[in-house]
Amino acid sequence: MQDKTVEKRSNAARTAETTEKFLSIARALFAEKGYADTSTPEIVKAAGVTRGALYHHFGDKQGLFRAVIDHEAGLVAEEIKANSIESENASDALLDGSLAYFDAMAADGRAELLLIEGPAVLGFETMAEIDQKHGGNELKIGLDMAVKHGALAPMPTQEMADILSASFDRAALASAKSPSQRENYIDAFKHLFLALFDYKPENKT
C-alpha cells in the first residue's frame, strides 16, 4: 500500500513537472512568435518530450495555448489580490488593484498574449470564461463596495466596470508597446479616479 502511495505521488510530481515545462516553454514561444507561427514540433522539441505527451496533457496546440492563457490570467489575478487585499477602504482597494494590474501586465509579452493573441485564437467567449474563473467580477464588486460606503456616487456599476476594464486593457497594450509611456498612463488613471469618483487618495504618490 505504501509503495503504491509513493508511486502515485511520484506520478503526480512528474505530471506537474511536465505540465510546468510545457507551460513555460510554450509561453515563451507564443509570446515571441505568436500562436500562428509557433508549431507543435517546435514546442515538443524545446520541451524535450514527445508530441504524444503534449496531446496527453493538453489535447492539442490550442489546448496548450488555452492553458498558457489561463495561467497568465491567474498570475494577474493573484497580483491584484495581493496588492489590494489589505487596502484600508473600498476606494483604496480600487486604486491599489488598478495599479497592480498595470504592474502585472508589464511582464514581457503578457499584454499581447492576454489582449491580442488570446481573443484571436480562443474567441471572446472563452476569454470571458477564463476571466470569470480568475475573479473577473472583482472590479464590479469593488465599485459596488465603493458606492455602498459613499466613496462613489450611485452608478450602473456593471457598465462602469466594463468601461474601466476596456480602458485598463487599452492602456496596458499601449504601455507594452511603449514602456516609456507607462507612468503617464498610470498617472492618467489616478486623475480618472480623482475626477470621476471624487476619490481622496491618502498617502498615494
N, C-alpha and C positions, 0 to 999 in steps of 0.2 A: 504493500500500500504506500509506504514511504517513498519507494523508488518511483512509483507512478506519479506521485505528487511532485517530486523533484523534476521528473521528466516533463510534466505538464507546465511547470513554471519555466523550465528551460525552453520549451517550445514557445511559450508566450513571450519570453525575453527575446528569442530570435525573431519572432514575428514583429515585435515592436522595433527591434533594431533595423530590420529590413524596411519596414514602413517609414521609419525616420530617415533612412538613407535615400529612399525613393523621393520623399518629400523635399529633402534638402537639395538633391541634385536636380530634380525636375523644376523646383522653384528657381534655381539659378539659371537654368536653360530657358525656361519660359520668360523670365524677366529680361534676359539678354537678347533672345532671338524672337520672342513671341510664340504663341501657340502654333500657328500655321507652319512656321519654319523650324520647329523642333520635331524631330522624328522619333518614333518609338525605338528603332535600333540605336539611335544616338543616346537615348536615355538609359537603356539597359546596358550599353557598353560602358557609359560613365559610371553606372552603379555597380558594375562588375557582377551582374546577375543575368539570369536568362529572361527571355521575353515571357516565358510561361509564368515566371514569378510576378511580373507586372500584371498579367491577366488575372492571376490568382488573387492578388491583393486588391486590385482596383478595377478589374473588368476590362478596361481599355485605356487608351491615352486620355480620352475625355474624362473618364472616371478618376484618373490620376490628377488631371488638371483641377477637377472639382475639389478633390481632397486638398490640393495646394491652396486653392482659394478659400476653402473652409478654414484651413489652418491659419492663413494670413488674417482673415476676418476675426478669428478668435483672439489672435495676438493684439489686434487693435482694441477689441472689446476689453481685454484684460488690462491694457494700459489705461484706458479711460476709467475703468472701475477703480484701479489702484490709485489714481490721481484725484478722484472725486469722492471717494467713499468717506473721507474724513473732513470734507468741506463743512464749514460751520453752519451754512444755511443753504436754502434752495438756490438762491442767486449765485452764491459762490460755486456750488456744485455745477451749475450750468456753464460758467466761465471756465472752471478748472477742467471739466470734461471736454470742453471745446478745445482748449489749448493742448490737452493730452492727445486729442485726435490728430492735431497737426504734428505733434511730436511723433506719434505712431506712424503716420502716413509718410513721414520723411525717410523711412527706411528705404534703401535702394531698391527701386523697381516696384515697390508696393502699390503706389498710386496707380501706375499703369496696369498692374495685374488686377486690382480690385475694381477700377473705374472704367477701364477700356477693354482689356482682354476678357475679363470675366463676363460682362454683359454680352460681348460679341460672340463668345463661344457657348456660354451656358444659357443665355437669354435672361431677360429681366425677371421672369417669374422665379426661376431657380435662384437668382441672386437675391431676390426678396426673401425666399425661404432661408437662405444662409444668413441673411441679415437678421431675420427674426430669431433664428436659433441663437445668435450671439447678442441678444438684447437690443434688437433694432427698434424696440418701442421705448427705450430708456429716455430718449430726448423728449418725447411727448410726456412721459411720466415726470420728468424734471420740470417741464413747463407747467404741468398741472399743479405740481407742488408749489412752484413759484407764485402761481395765481392764487392758490389756496392760502398762502401765507402773506399775500398782499404785496409781494415784490413785483408782480406784473399785473397790469390791468386785465380784466376778463377778456378773453380772446378765444377764437377757434384754435385750440392747441394742436390738433392733428394737422391742420393746414399749415400752421406756423412751423411745426416740426418738419413738414415736407419742404417748405421754403428754405429753412435753415440747413437741412441736410443737403439740398441741392447746392446751396451756397458754399457749404463746407467742402463738398466734393470738387466744385469748380476751383476753389482756392487751393486745395491740395494738389490738383493736377497742374495748375499754373506754377505752384511752388516747386513741384517736381521738375518741371521744365526749366525753371529759372530760380534756383535756390536763393540767389541774392535778394529775391523779392519776398521771401518767406516772412521775414519780420514785418514787412509792410502789410501783408495780408493779416497777420496776427493783430497788428495794431488796428487795422480796419475793423476787425471783429470786436475788439474791445470797444471801439467807438459805436459799433452797432448795438452792443448791449446797453451802453450808456444812453444812446438816442432813443431806441425803440422800447426798452424795458425800464427806463429810469433807474438803471442799475447803479448802485452805490458801492463801488469796489472798496474794500478795506485792505490796505497794505498790498495792493496789486500794482506792479510796475510794468 
